[in-house]
Amino acid sequence: MALPYFITSLKPKRQYREGRSQWECLRELTWVQWAQFFSGWLAWNCDAIDFFSVSLSVTNLEAQFHKSAHELTTSITLTLLFRSVGAIIFGIISDRFGRKWPLVWNLALCSILQLGSGFVQTFPQFLGVRSLFGIAMGGIWGLATSMALENLPAELRGLGSGILQQGYAVGYLIAAVINLTLVPETSSGWRSLFWCGSGISMFAAFIQMFVPESALFLRAKEIERARGTTTAHKTRIFMQEIRTMLRRHWLLCIYAILLMTGFNFLAHGSQDLYPTYLQASKNISAHDSTVATIIGNCGAVAGGAVAGLISQFIGRRLTIIIFVCVIGVFIPLWILPSTFGALSAGAFCIQFGVQGAWGVVPIQLSEISPPAFRATFPGVAYQVGNMVSSASAQIETTGGDNLKTFINENGKQVQVPDYATVQGILIGVVSAFVIFITIIGPENHSAHFEKAKAAFEEGAGKDELIDDESSVTKEKGSHDGLSSVLDEKRNAENSHGV
């Protein structure tokens, strides 16, 4: 019996690599390409430091504002809700004007609002600043991934994707180390973590000021300057191409949002409440819970790099599926033990799987997105998925508060929230969803999206590319699964003159 095409399409294929090994491509990278990749990685690193400052400070914030963990996770939810607004604003600005300066101002705004988070005196003030911070934070991922990946050769983008995405895990590590070492030693306490994050973000903005603009925009601006195209005319073309792109790719937009919803539930469900879970449900000290967080993020860094590299050879979707299966295997080790060593091992293995799968996401989204909108499309899909999953921390706290368990504390049995069971069920269900949505989805492995027109050039919304002779041709990226549906829809539209 023949299997469905979207199943057989997962079979590893010999991928198109132009006869060059990854080592050869690495040696050919220029200092400009290294700088552009590093600036994107550093920006994403800052995003993590700023975001996880709240997760790591829940216990201290409870004492500061006299609120429960459930009430404090409202700030995390609000930050995630408003990130989609920032993704739209900064994504459109980046696709219209370039990568460099929008990313500079985005990082500077993050720095200012993170600084303000450390000066608030009341809980409403804290919620307000974190909501505004969500808007600023929402633009970082789309701009960072487009700056970092579109300037790499296609053969290196799998590895680059894994390393780039784990800038987030490294940011979590840095925030955890600051929380472990600096916060207990300063009179300002938890506020010092936010101030450090602010300084690092401003440093990243300063570095970005000296990084050259993406080659794609330098080329496109030169062409439009030679044609004498005015700024107003380019803006009119840009708006027209957005409408064209949305008409042609609305189904792909829905798919990307569903995929990112699953992935964000995986990430936030396994990270946001983790320190609180260890302290409240496992009676682990604040110091040891931070150390366990650091160990888990070491697994994340390793998983992202390994998965990104593997995806270059066996494909993006198959790599995601393999690493999500790793998550399912290690859920028991993550939630059942009671000792620090076993729980730390579970954290390492779970984050190896979660962030391994995540390591493929930047390049997977970049390759399937409309080529001219690589800041807006992936960024908005990512942040709308974030918005849908924004209540994950509150789901876990509510479930844990209603589902109790007992732990031994100083020789007595004490009733505590059962966050372990709730997290295990949530991550298991979400893992199954991610596997399903990945199987039915498209893949455009090794797409040369660096040859795409900029979004302010005519034809950009129709996915037109520029070949080596600078003539316009149609993109011939191969899509699997859902892409066959998209192609049929596109052909139908073309037959009606769309």
C-alpha positions, -999 to +999 in steps of 0.1 A: +000+000+000+014+034-011+021+058+017+008+095+014+032+118-003+037+140+027+051+109+045+074+097+018+086+132+012+103+130+046+128+105+033+163+120+034+174+132+000+208+142-015+206+179-011+218+204-036+251+218-024+269+230-055+298+206-049+312+227-020+317+214+015+307+233+046+343+236+056+351+253+022+322+277+027+334+286+062+368+294+049+354+316+022+333+338+046+344+374+047+348+395+078+316+414+068+296+381+067+310+371+101+301+405+115+265+404+101+259+369+115+274+378+149+253+410+151+221+390+145+232+364+171+240+391+196+206+408+191+188+375+197+210+369+228+199+402+242+162+394+236+166+363+259+185+381+286+158+407+287+128+383+286+141+358+311+149+385+336+113+381+348+113+343+348+144+342+370+131+368+394+096+355+401+104+347+437+120+381+443+091+399+425+066+380+447+083+396+478+086+430+461+050+434+450+033+410+474+018+391+445+015+353+438+034+335+411+001+333+391-003+371+392+033+377+383+031+355+352+006+381+339+037+402+330+051+374+309+017+369+292+015+407+284+050+407+270+042+378+247+009+393+237+024+426+225+054+410+207+033+405+176+027+443+173+064+449+174+070+421+148+046+438+124+060+473+129+098+465+128+094+438+102+077+462+077+103+489+084+131+464+079+118+450+046+112+485+034+144+503+045+169+476+053+182+455+082+209+477+099+193+508+113+159+493+122+178+467+143+199+494+159+168+514+170+150+483+180+178+472+204+181+508+218+144+508+226+147+474+243+175+488+264+155+518+275+125+498+285+146+471+302+162+499+322+128+512+331+117+478+343+144+480+370+131+513+384+094+505+388+079+508+423+044+493+419+030+462+402+008+482+377+039+501+367+058+469+362+029+455+340+028+487+319+066+487+312+067+450+304+038+455+279+057+483+261+088+461+263+069+433+245+064+457+215+101+465+213+111+428+218+088+417+191+109+431+163+142+415+173+138+379+160+127+387+124+154+414+120+181+393+136+175+361+116+172+380+083+204+399+089+223+368+100+211+342+075+206+360+042+242+369+041+255+333+045+260+309+016+230+284+013+253+255+023+259+271+058+224+282+066+215+250+085+244+253+108+240+290+110+203+286+119+212+263+148+239+286+162+218+317+157+187+303+175+208+292+205+218+328+210+186+326+230+198+298+252+231+316+257+212+347+267+193+326+292+226+313+305+240+348+309+209+360+327+210+329+350+247+335+359+240+372+366+210+361+388+232+336+406+263+358+412+254+395+411+218+397+423+225+382+458+255+405+463+239+438+455+216+460+476+194+466+445+187+429+443+165+418+413+167+452+398+204+447+390+195+418+366+173+442+346+199+469+345+226+445+333+203+434+305+197+470+295+234+476+293+240+445+272+212+455+248+227+490+243+261+475+237+246+453+210+229+484+194+263+502+194+280+472+177+252+470+151+259+507+141+293+496+127+280+465+108+274+470+071+240+468+056+228+435+041+241+430+006+206+424-007+195+460+002+228+476-010+222+460-044+185+468-046+190+505-035+218+509-061+195+496-088+166+519-077+190+549-074+202+542-110+166+542-122+158+574-104+131+559-083+118+582-056+112+573-020+075+579-023+073+556-054+092+528-036+068+531-007+038+527-031+054+497-047+061+482-013+025+485-001+013+470-034+037+441-031+025+434+005-010+430-008+002+408-036+021+386-012-009+382+012-032+372-017-007+346-029+005+332+005-024+335+029-025+297+034+012+296+041+008+324+066-018+304+085+004+273+084+035+292+097+014+306+126+002+272+136+038+258+135+051+287+156+022+283+181+033+247+187+070+256+190+063+285+213+043+263+236+072+239+237+097+266+245+077+286+271+061+256+286+095+241+293+113+273+304+092+301+318+081+284+350+110+260+353+129+278+382+096+282+401+087+246+394+119+234+410+116+255+440+079+251+447+073+215+436+107+199+442+120+219+472+151+228+453+169+260+466+169+292+445+207+287+440+204+251+428+174+259+406+195+285+388+223+260+384+198+235+369+186+262+345+222+267+334+227+230+329+195+228+309+206+257+286+240+240+280+219+211+265+200+237+245+231+252+230+244+217+221+210+206+206+206+237+185+240+235+168+237+197+162+202+199+148+211+228+126+240+210+111+221+177+106+192+195+089+216+205+061+219+168+051+186+151+060+162+180+056+145+205+079+113+187+087+128+153+094+153+169+118+126+187+137+106+155+140+136+135+154+144+161+180+108+165+191+107+127+196+138+132+219+116+155+240+089+128+245+115+102+255+129+124+283+098+139+298+098+113+327+134+122+336+123+158+336+094+156+360+097+124+381+130+127+401+133+146+433+171+150+435+191+179+420+213+157+399+185+137+382+164+169+376+194+186+361+200+157+338+163+158+328+166+196+321+197+190+299+180+163+278+147+181+275+163+213+264+186+194+240+154+182+223+134+215+225+161+238+214+174+212+189+141+214+171+141+251+175+175+254+159+160+245+126+132+270+128+150+302+116+161+286+084+129+266+079+108+297+081+132+318+061+132+292+033+095+288+030+086+325+035+080+349+005+116+358-003+112+396-002+095+396+032+120+376+053+118+400+082+081+405+083+068+370+074+089+349+098+089+376+125+051+380+125+045+342+123+068+337+152+053+364+174+017+356+166+025+321+177+041+336+208+009+355+214-013+324+212+011+306+236+014+336+259-007+320+286+015+289+289+030+300+322-005+309+336-019+276+324+009+258+343+005+279+375-033+275+374-031+237+368-004+233+394-023+253+420-054+231+414-034+198+413-015+193+445+013+170+455+033+164+487+070+168+494+092+161+524+103+194+540+123+192+572+108+158+580+072+169+574+049+162+545+040+195+529+013+201+502+026+220+472+015+228+436+021+199+413+037+218+385+056+187+373+025+168+362+010+198+345+042+206+326+046+170+316+011+167+301+014+201+284+047+193+267+036+159+257+005+171+240+023+200+223+051+177+211+025+155+193+010+186+177+044+199+165+052+165+149+018+164+131+020+200+118+056+195+107+048+164+087+020+181+067+040+212+061+062+225+032+100+225+029+122+245+005+156+232+014+186+253+003+165+280-013+186+308-027+165+335-012+194+359-013+186+364-050+151+377-043+141+412-051+138+437-022+102+444-011+102+478-026+110+465-061+082+456-085+075+418-086+087+412-051+053+400-039+053+374-067+085+357-054+105+368-084+143+362-082+172+378-099+195+353-117+232+357-124+225+379-155+202+401-134+171+390-154+139+381-136+130+345-133+105+325-113+116+308-081+120+271-085+122+260-049+108+226-043+080+224-017+066+192-001+034+184+017+014+216+021+033+233-007+016+211-033-017+227-021-002+261-023+011+255-058-023+244-070-039+275-055-012+297-071-018+282-105-055+287-102-049+324-093-026+328-123-052+313-146-075+341-135-049+368-141-040+374-105 
